[in-house]
Amino acid sequence: MSKIDYSQKIPNNVDLKSDKRLQRALERWQPGYIEWWKEAGPTDFNENDIYLRTAVSVERDGWAHFEHVKMPDYRWGIFLTPHEKEAMIGFGDHLGEPAWQQVPGEYRNWLRRLIVTQADTEPASVEQQRLLGHTAPSLYDMRNLFQVNAEEGRHLWAMVYLLHSYFGKDGREEADELLDRRSGNPDHPRILSTFNEPCEDWLSFFCFTMFTDRDGKYQLLSLAESGFDPLARSCRFILTEEAHHMFVGQTGIARVIRRTCEIMNEHPDSCPSEHGVIPLELIQRYVYFWAASSLDLFGAEVSSNSANFFAAGLKGRAEEPKYEEHTANDQIFEMERWKDDRLVREEIPMRNAMNEVLREAYIADNVKGIEYWNRECAKAGIDFTFRYPHRRFNRSLGEFAGSRFDPEGTPLDEATWAERNTEWLPSEDDKAFVKSLMQQVTEPGRFAAWIAPPARGINSQSVDFEYVKL
């Protein structure tokens, strides 16, 4: 089934009405979700009409419908890509076996853990971004923020459906807990540290959607290979929505860079900050911070959990079919490790290096985005090169956590780090300056002075379209 049934209280393409028990359970969860949205979602905009896209089909072409809608009325629902009759497990110890339509008992806890961890990131990002509408640099950007938020909410629905459908009482309790945790709450935080970081300005938001949502892309790509077919099909559809989130981040940062370059050319003898734009060096510090934080989301470089998940057929490599061999039984992965305060190269069993395999693909994808930003500088004739940090830099988890490295990956002692870290990471003064620029702009077609307009609008609309009706 690819067509989505919008006649139901919970839109879906999984024939929810045929399972009355499951339907009632999800309808009982739904009011709690709406209350969470009103309490922890975008503040003070629930009565405004937002130009949002809504899925009407799970097919790749023509799946979205655009209209002005109030966010609490957004038709969140459960959408899976079409079922493949001959779906097979594509990797690990169960390679070539039929994909599971029910949870295999021996992997129940691992699978629930994977689903809950993915699910927890979705409401977390909404909570992190809940105040940003008040400082949106344009109606175009405000609409993009709310579109990202609405789709993260739908991604939560995708995971909650799996918990309710396949994990019984445990799954229902986990689904309730997803609405109880809060980003940054010291007593009841979100599971992953990056999703507890403050995201209080639009430069942070653009970095988040560039780097942290790209982590989401690679986690989803690996889960889309899962031998548990309902999870794989859920993630494949989520990926069609995730692309817009990264577009918002990559083009958002590019527009900030473009505006700064314009001012640098107009006023070559003064600091860009004097003219109300963000200096390129300061943008670079935000990039270093969010890029390094997002690298932690892949987990430890050497991981028995990643080996277990791969062996069990629960979580593969991103785009697993492109690999020639799919068991990774006798393969090795060479990586750098940090032992006794020095770097050494070691060969690790490939299965234990699956986090690092995924991280490498993610880094290569990010580097393309950095090159895109550098073309903005080149087009403006500005001699500045943005850089992606080395994977050792400012890590809080894994092989390099607790040790100091500069953005090139060179080891540092604690004294040098203390003296120089504000060259690479935003200082409190940096954050205060960026926040000082965050003034809401609500006239259609107008943009804050620190960011350039986009090249085109949304869904063939003009840039000066009324994307949010205030």
VENZIPE-V454499 format. One record per residue. RES is the residue in one letter. SS is DSSP state (helix for helix, strand for strand, loop for the rest). PHI is phi in whole degrees, 0 to 359 (NA if undefined). Layout:
res:RES ss:SS phi:PHI
res:RES ss:SS phi:PHI
This chain:
res:M ss:loop phi:NA
res:S ss:loop phi:253
res:K ss:strand phi:286
res:I ss:loop phi:264
res:D ss:strand phi:273
res:Y ss:loop phi:266
res:S ss:loop phi:281
res:Q ss:loop phi:273
res:K ss:loop phi:301
res:I ss:loop phi:247
res:P ss:strand phi:305
res:N ss:strand phi:195
res:N ss:loop phi:233
res:V ss:loop phi:244
res:D ss:loop phi:55
res:L ss:helix phi:301
res:K ss:helix phi:295
res:S ss:helix phi:279
res:D ss:loop phi:240
res:K ss:helix phi:298
res:R ss:helix phi:296
res:L ss:helix phi:294
res:Q ss:helix phi:301
res:R ss:helix phi:295
res:A ss:helix phi:296
res:L ss:helix phi:288
res:E ss:helix phi:290
res:R ss:helix phi:287
res:W ss:helix phi:284
res:Q ss:helix phi:303
res:P ss:helix phi:298
res:G ss:helix phi:296
res:Y ss:helix phi:296
res:I ss:helix phi:298
res:E ss:helix phi:296
res:W ss:helix phi:300
res:W ss:helix phi:301
res:K ss:helix phi:292
res:E ss:helix phi:275
res:A ss:helix phi:244
res:G ss:loop phi:275
res:P ss:loop phi:305
res:T ss:loop phi:280
res:D ss:loop phi:68
res:F ss:loop phi:237
res:N ss:loop phi:289
res:E ss:loop phi:264
res:N ss:loop phi:267
res:D ss:strand phi:274
res:I ss:strand phi:245
res:Y ss:strand phi:280
res:L ss:strand phi:248
res:R ss:strand phi:264
res:T ss:strand phi:230
res:A ss:strand phi:291
res:V ss:loop phi:242
res:S ss:strand phi:204
res:V ss:loop phi:261
res:E ss:loop phi:287
res:R ss:loop phi:293
res:D ss:loop phi:259
res:G ss:loop phi:67
res:W ss:loop phi:270
res:A ss:strand phi:247
res:H ss:strand phi:242
res:F ss:strand phi:251
res:E ss:strand phi:195
res:H ss:strand phi:283
res:V ss:strand phi:211
res:K ss:strand phi:283
res:M ss:helix phi:301
res:P ss:helix phi:296
res:D ss:helix phi:267
res:Y ss:loop phi:302
res:R ss:loop phi:275
res:W ss:loop phi:294
res:G ss:strand phi:197
res:I ss:strand phi:239
res:F ss:loop phi:231
res:L ss:loop phi:241
res:T ss:loop phi:295
res:P ss:loop phi:303
res:H ss:loop phi:288
res:E ss:loop phi:264
res:K ss:loop phi:300
res:E ss:loop phi:252
res:A ss:loop phi:301
res:M ss:strand phi:237
res:I ss:loop phi:285
res:G ss:loop phi:257
res:F ss:loop phi:194
res:G ss:helix phi:78
res:D ss:helix phi:288
res:H ss:helix phi:255
res:L ss:loop phi:309
res:G ss:loop phi:88
res:E ss:loop phi:279
res:P ss:strand phi:300
res:A ss:loop phi:298
res:W ss:strand phi:283
res:Q ss:loop phi:263
res:Q ss:loop phi:233
res:V ss:loop phi:290
res:P ss:loop phi:292
res:G ss:helix phi:304
res:E ss:helix phi:290
res:Y ss:helix phi:246
res:R ss:helix phi:303
res:N ss:helix phi:292
res:W ss:helix phi:297
res:L ss:helix phi:293
res:R ss:helix phi:298
res:R ss:helix phi:298
res:L ss:helix phi:298
res:I ss:helix phi:291
res:V ss:helix phi:296
res:T ss:helix phi:297
res:Q ss:helix phi:296
res:A ss:helix phi:300
res:D ss:helix phi:294
res:T ss:helix phi:289
res:E ss:helix phi:290
res:P ss:helix phi:291
res:A ss:helix phi:301
res:S ss:helix phi:293
res:V ss:helix phi:298
res:E ss:helix phi:296
res:Q ss:helix phi:298
res:Q ss:loop phi:257
res:R ss:loop phi:295
res:L ss:loop phi:263
res:L ss:helix phi:290
res:G ss:helix phi:302
res:H ss:helix phi:288
res:T ss:helix phi:234
res:A ss:loop phi:299
res:P ss:loop phi:285
res:S ss:loop phi:189
res:L ss:helix phi:292
res:Y ss:helix phi:301
res:D ss:helix phi:290
res:M ss:helix phi:300
res:R ss:helix phi:298
res:N ss:helix phi:297
res:L ss:helix phi:303
res:F ss:helix phi:290
res:Q ss:helix phi:295
res:V ss:helix phi:301
res:N ss:helix phi:300
res:A ss:helix phi:299
res:E ss:helix phi:286
res:E ss:helix phi:297
res:G ss:helix phi:298
res:R ss:helix phi:291
res:H ss:helix phi:295
res:L ss:helix phi:299
res:W ss:helix phi:303
res:A ss:helix phi:300
res:M ss:helix phi:285
res:V ss:helix phi:294
res:Y ss:helix phi:302
res:L ss:helix phi:295
res:L ss:helix phi:297
res:H ss:helix phi:292
res:S ss:helix phi:285
res:Y ss:helix phi:237
res:F ss:loop phi:234
res:G ss:helix phi:56
res:K ss:helix phi:300
res:D ss:helix phi:301
res:G ss:helix phi:294
res:R ss:helix phi:295
res:E ss:helix phi:294
res:E ss:helix phi:296
res:A ss:helix phi:296
res:D ss:helix phi:295
res:E ss:helix phi:296
res:L ss:helix phi:297
res:L ss:helix phi:270
res:D ss:helix phi:266
res:R ss:loop phi:294
res:R ss:loop phi:221
res:S ss:loop phi:300
res:G ss:loop phi:80
res:N ss:loop phi:289
res:P ss:loop phi:296
res:D ss:loop phi:266
res:H ss:loop phi:214
res:P ss:loop phi:281
res:R ss:loop phi:290
res:I ss:loop phi:293
res:L ss:loop phi:259
res:S ss:helix phi:298
res:T ss:helix phi:301
res:F ss:helix phi:274
res:N ss:helix phi:248
res:E ss:loop phi:286
res:P ss:loop phi:296
res:C ss:loop phi:231
res:E ss:loop phi:254
res:D ss:loop phi:215
res:W ss:helix phi:285
res:L ss:helix phi:294
res:S ss:helix phi:296
res:F ss:helix phi:299
res:F ss:helix phi:296
res:C ss:helix phi:295
res:F ss:helix phi:299
res:T ss:helix phi:289
res:M ss:helix phi:286
res:F ss:helix phi:261
res:T ss:helix phi:285
res:D ss:helix phi:293
res:R ss:helix phi:290
res:D ss:helix phi:303
res:G ss:helix phi:304
res:K ss:helix phi:303
res:Y ss:helix phi:285
res:Q ss:helix phi:296
res:L ss:helix phi:293
res:L ss:helix phi:300
res:S ss:helix phi:287
res:L ss:helix phi:284
res:A ss:loop phi:292
res:E ss:loop phi:269
res:S ss:loop phi:302
res:G ss:loop phi:289
res:F ss:strand phi:275
res:D ss:helix phi:301
res:P ss:helix phi:299
res:L ss:helix phi:293
res:A ss:helix phi:301
res:R ss:helix phi:290
res:S ss:helix phi:297
res:C ss:helix phi:291
res:R ss:helix phi:297
res:F ss:helix phi:287
res:I ss:helix phi:304
res:L ss:helix phi:299
res:T ss:helix phi:293
res:E ss:helix phi:273
res:E ss:helix phi:296
res:A ss:helix phi:301
res:H ss:helix phi:295
res:H ss:helix phi:297
res:M ss:helix phi:290
res:F ss:helix phi:301
res:V ss:helix phi:301
res:G ss:helix phi:291
res:Q ss:helix phi:294
res:T ss:helix phi:285
res:G ss:helix phi:297
res:I ss:helix phi:298
res:A ss:helix phi:300
res:R ss:helix phi:290
res:V ss:helix phi:295
res:I ss:helix phi:298
res:R ss:helix phi:301
res:R ss:helix phi:294
res:T ss:helix phi:297
res:C ss:helix phi:298
res:E ss:helix phi:301
res:I ss:helix phi:293
res:M ss:helix phi:298
res:N ss:helix phi:285
res:E ss:helix phi:285
res:H ss:loop phi:228
res:P ss:loop phi:294
res:D ss:loop phi:257
res:S ss:loop phi:225
res:C ss:loop phi:286
res:P ss:helix phi:304
res:S ss:helix phi:298
res:E ss:helix phi:292
res:H ss:helix phi:247
res:G ss:loop phi:75
res:V ss:loop phi:237
res:I ss:loop phi:264
res:P ss:loop phi:303
res:L ss:helix phi:300
res:E ss:helix phi:297
res:L ss:helix phi:287
res:I ss:helix phi:302
res:Q ss:helix phi:300
res:R ss:helix phi:294
res:Y ss:helix phi:295
res:V ss:helix phi:300
res:Y ss:helix phi:302
res:F ss:helix phi:297
res:W ss:helix phi:288
res:A ss:helix phi:295
res:A ss:helix phi:293
res:S ss:helix phi:299
res:S ss:helix phi:290
res:L ss:helix phi:297
res:D ss:helix phi:296
res:L ss:helix phi:294
res:F ss:helix phi:278
res:G ss:loop phi:91
res:A ss:loop phi:292
res:E ss:loop phi:296
res:V ss:loop phi:248
res:S ss:loop phi:219
res:S ss:helix phi:288
res:N ss:helix phi:297
res:S ss:helix phi:297
res:A ss:helix phi:296
res:N ss:helix phi:296
res:F ss:helix phi:296
res:F ss:helix phi:290
res:A ss:helix phi:302
res:A ss:loop phi:284
res:G ss:loop phi:81
res:L ss:loop phi:269
res:K ss:loop phi:217
res:G ss:loop phi:263
res:R ss:loop phi:274
res:A ss:loop phi:302
res:E ss:loop phi:55
res:E ss:helix phi:309
res:P ss:helix phi:300
res:K ss:helix phi:286
res:Y ss:loop phi:279
res:E ss:loop phi:283
res:E ss:loop phi:232
res:H ss:loop phi:238
res:T ss:loop phi:256
res:A ss:loop phi:54
res:N ss:loop phi:284
res:D ss:loop phi:248
res:Q ss:loop phi:265
res:I ss:strand phi:235
res:F ss:strand phi:229
res:E ss:strand phi:268
res:M ss:strand phi:218
res:E ss:strand phi:272
res:R ss:strand phi:234
res:W ss:strand phi:247
res:K ss:strand phi:228
res:D ss:loop phi:53
res:D ss:loop phi:61
res:R ss:strand phi:212
res:L ss:strand phi:273
res:V ss:strand phi:226
res:R ss:strand phi:260
res:E ss:strand phi:225
res:E ss:strand phi:262
res:I ss:strand phi:242
res:P ss:strand phi:306
res:M ss:helix phi:306
res:R ss:helix phi:298
res:N ss:helix phi:284
res:A ss:helix phi:253
res:M ss:helix phi:297
res:N ss:helix phi:298
res:E ss:helix phi:286
res:V ss:helix phi:300
res:L ss:helix phi:293
res:R ss:helix phi:295
res:E ss:helix phi:297
res:A ss:helix phi:296
res:Y ss:helix phi:297
res:I ss:helix phi:299
res:A ss:helix phi:300
res:D ss:helix phi:293
res:N ss:helix phi:296
res:V ss:helix phi:300
res:K ss:helix phi:298
res:G ss:helix phi:294
res:I ss:helix phi:297
res:E ss:helix phi:297
res:Y ss:helix phi:300
res:W ss:helix phi:294
res:N ss:helix phi:295
res:R ss:helix phi:293
res:E ss:helix phi:298
res:C ss:helix phi:296
res:A ss:helix phi:297
res:K ss:helix phi:298
res:A ss:helix phi:274
res:G ss:loop phi:74
res:I ss:loop phi:262
res:D ss:loop phi:275
res:F ss:loop phi:210
res:T ss:loop phi:236
res:F ss:loop phi:284
res:R ss:loop phi:230
res:Y ss:loop phi:268
res:P ss:loop phi:289
res:H ss:loop phi:297
res:R ss:loop phi:296
res:R ss:loop phi:279
res:F ss:loop phi:288
res:N ss:loop phi:53
res:R ss:loop phi:272
res:S ss:loop phi:250
res:L ss:loop phi:215
res:G ss:loop phi:99
res:E ss:loop phi:302
res:F ss:loop phi:252
res:A ss:loop phi:296
res:G ss:loop phi:85
res:S ss:loop phi:246
res:R ss:strand phi:249
res:F ss:strand phi:218
res:D ss:loop phi:276
res:P ss:loop phi:297
res:E ss:loop phi:271
res:G ss:loop phi:92
res:T ss:loop phi:283
res:P ss:strand phi:297
res:L ss:strand phi:230
res:D ss:loop phi:276
res:E ss:helix phi:296
res:A ss:helix phi:295
res:T ss:helix phi:294
res:W ss:helix phi:300
res:A ss:helix phi:299
res:E ss:helix phi:284
res:R ss:helix phi:243
res:N ss:helix phi:298
res:T ss:helix phi:285
res:E ss:helix phi:290
res:W ss:loop phi:244
res:L ss:loop phi:238
res:P ss:loop phi:299
res:S ss:loop phi:274
res:E ss:helix phi:298
res:D ss:helix phi:295
res:D ss:helix phi:301
res:K ss:helix phi:297
res:A ss:helix phi:296
res:F ss:helix phi:295
res:V ss:helix phi:299
res:K ss:helix phi:298
res:S ss:helix phi:294
res:L ss:helix phi:275
res:M ss:loop phi:281
res:Q ss:loop phi:243
res:Q ss:loop phi:293
res:V ss:loop phi:241
res:T ss:loop phi:239
res:E ss:loop phi:278
res:P ss:loop phi:307
res:G ss:loop phi:86
res:R ss:loop phi:258
res:F ss:loop phi:225
res:A ss:loop phi:301
res:A ss:loop phi:293
res:W ss:loop phi:266
res:I ss:loop phi:220
res:A ss:loop phi:277
res:P ss:loop phi:294
res:P ss:loop phi:285
res:A ss:loop phi:291
res:R ss:loop phi:207
res:G ss:loop phi:272
res:I ss:loop phi:266
res:N ss:loop phi:54
res:S ss:loop phi:67
res:Q ss:loop phi:281
res:S ss:loop phi:286
res:V ss:loop phi:296
res:D ss:loop phi:267
res:F ss:loop phi:296
res:E ss:loop phi:277
res:Y ss:loop phi:291
res:V ss:strand phi:231
res:K ss:strand phi:265
res:L ss:loop phi:261
